[in-house]
Amino acid sequence: MGNHSRCKIIKKMTMSLMVLGWLLLSLVSCGTIMLPPLEVTSCEVGTATIVVEFTLPPDLASLEDGLSVTEDGTKIEGKITISGNKAEFTPLYGIKDNYDYVVRIEAGTEDVNGHSLMDAFVYEYSTRTEKAPFTVEFLVPEGPQGEAFTEKPLERAPGDNVIGGEIHILDEVSSIQLEFSAAVNKKSLEEALSFTPNLEYFLEYEKNDCLVRIVPKKQLDINQRYVMQLKKSVMDTKRNVLEKDFGWSFFYKLDEIPPEITLKHGTAAKNTVFDENSSTEIVGERLELGLEDWIILDCSEKLDLDAAASLIFLESSDLQTLSPSLEIVKDYKNGNRLAVRPDWSGNSEEFWGSCWQLVVKAGLEDEAGNKTQGEKRLFLSYSLESQRPPEFLGALLVDIEKQSNLKVCFSPQHPFSTMELDPQFYPNRSEELPSKVELHLFFTLSEKAASLNDFSLMENLSLSASNNCCELTVKKLLGQAFVEASKNQFQEFVAELEGLGEEVSLEPAASVVLVCFQVELLNSDSRGLVTLELEEAVADALGNKLGKKVLCQVNKL
């Protein structure tokens, strides 16, 4: 009976505790719902602090994470203190004049009991006493030095950001002026102002710092284009800034006159070609050149000589003839002249008598950037008779002593004609004495040359045979004669050329000369090649040389 009573008592106590717990839970829930939410009621910016008032005491750690203050868009540091429902933010460097402040408290910031701010709070405040447009104007230098602005420059250098305009300064420059709508902040101007190319200067301020004189420390460079840029970060004393970046460009003593080219004919040596007395102006459009003659391009202004050289070249009037390159000498001392002539490189005989055009393209540029407007052309010919190189026509090996039928033709156009030695006249016996034959060589010469140089002929003529097929020894020079005195030999030579299939249109003339050599000949049974060589050093009496080596070969049967 006693145990039953104790069970009833325990059940009643358990029920009571459950009811009590339910009541306590209900009271807590109701209390939570009934408490006011966390909100910001006010925000005030003072002379040194910013005070924010909440509906409930804010939590310091949460507020330090959620509160931010910007000064003209830059976040600033400071200290937060809390007194009841108020939080005080003290900026590290205080509240400044002429700045825009934004106070922001992020959603989720909590009070001491964990209640959160539902929405972000934003408060904007300005300490500016005046916020007016800040403008700048570029002034024409004092006096009649400048021409009118163009709204935009006609040409911009790569990388330019020129907005303001362009001006040509014609006279001396004492200063460049900028006029602002309000007193300018000097430090911001010094940081925002720049010149390309670099310009050293100092600044003078007038009219209560609204007018700024930029005074160059040295004279500006003539014909130089300067670009002055002013970044929009420049501000007035109330921290108003420009609406955009500005820039102006200007020239000092600009020369806009295109340079003129005069062509002159010079005959001096390379190291004196620019002497004043060594050249004369070319009259007309044609010129006959000598080997050492120069064409001088005389410009009215200093040129970019290296760039100018690329605009000068020769064009051939005959599409079948390759134009020679140009040898170019530059007058770096004065900077306004170039001397050019064909670069023969030992091959002048290939171009003798040909015609070309010396072309000077438009676009040669002077120091001011002005370019020549028109193209110049000069017709040239290298055909001075006194400098005409000798030309080898061919040779004939003949037997004069025995009157045999030996006629061996050496022709540059037919390198492998044949040579057959009749055993009746040229037996294959080494004990036999060599036969005496003649080698007739035919050349064309300058009409002003009396003959070929004997020494150059003896030194530069050779006859050789391969495989010991025969032996040919040049013994002596018998003499020279123009065709008028040796028509029979010339006609015989022409007949042999025609027999090789060559059409010969060359008529006997005073400029064709026959040179005779005595040659000793020994025969053998072997076959091989007989070679006639003439080195390029063979020259006429005037010193004109062949210019290239001659090689003729015949098959000895």
Secondary structure, DSSP 8 states (H G I E B T S, - for coil): -HHHHHHHHHHHHHHHHHHHHHHHHHHHHHHHHHS--B-EEEEEE-SS-EEEEESS-B-HHHHHHHEEEEETTEE--EEEEEETTEEEEEETT---TT-EEEEEE-TT-BBTTS-BBSS-EEEEEE--S------EEEE--SSTTB---BSS-SS--TT----SEEEEE-S--S-EEEEESS-B-HHHHHHHEEEES---EEEEEETTTTEEEEEESS---TT-EEEEEE-TT-BBTT--B-SS-EEEEEEES-------EEEEEE-S-GGGTTSGGGEEE--SSEEE--TT-EEEEEESS-B-HHHHHTTEEEEESSTTS----EEEEE-TTTSSEEEEEE--TT-HHHHTT-EEEEEE-S--BBTTS-B--S-EEEEEE---GGG---EEEEEEEE-SSS----EEEEBTTBTEEEE---TTTS-S-TTS--EEEEEEEEEE--TT--SB-HHHHHHHEEEEESTTSEEEEEEEEEEEEEGGG-HHHHHHHHHHHHHTT--------TTEEEEEEEEEEEE-S--EEEEEEE-TT-BBTTS-B--S-EEEEEEE-
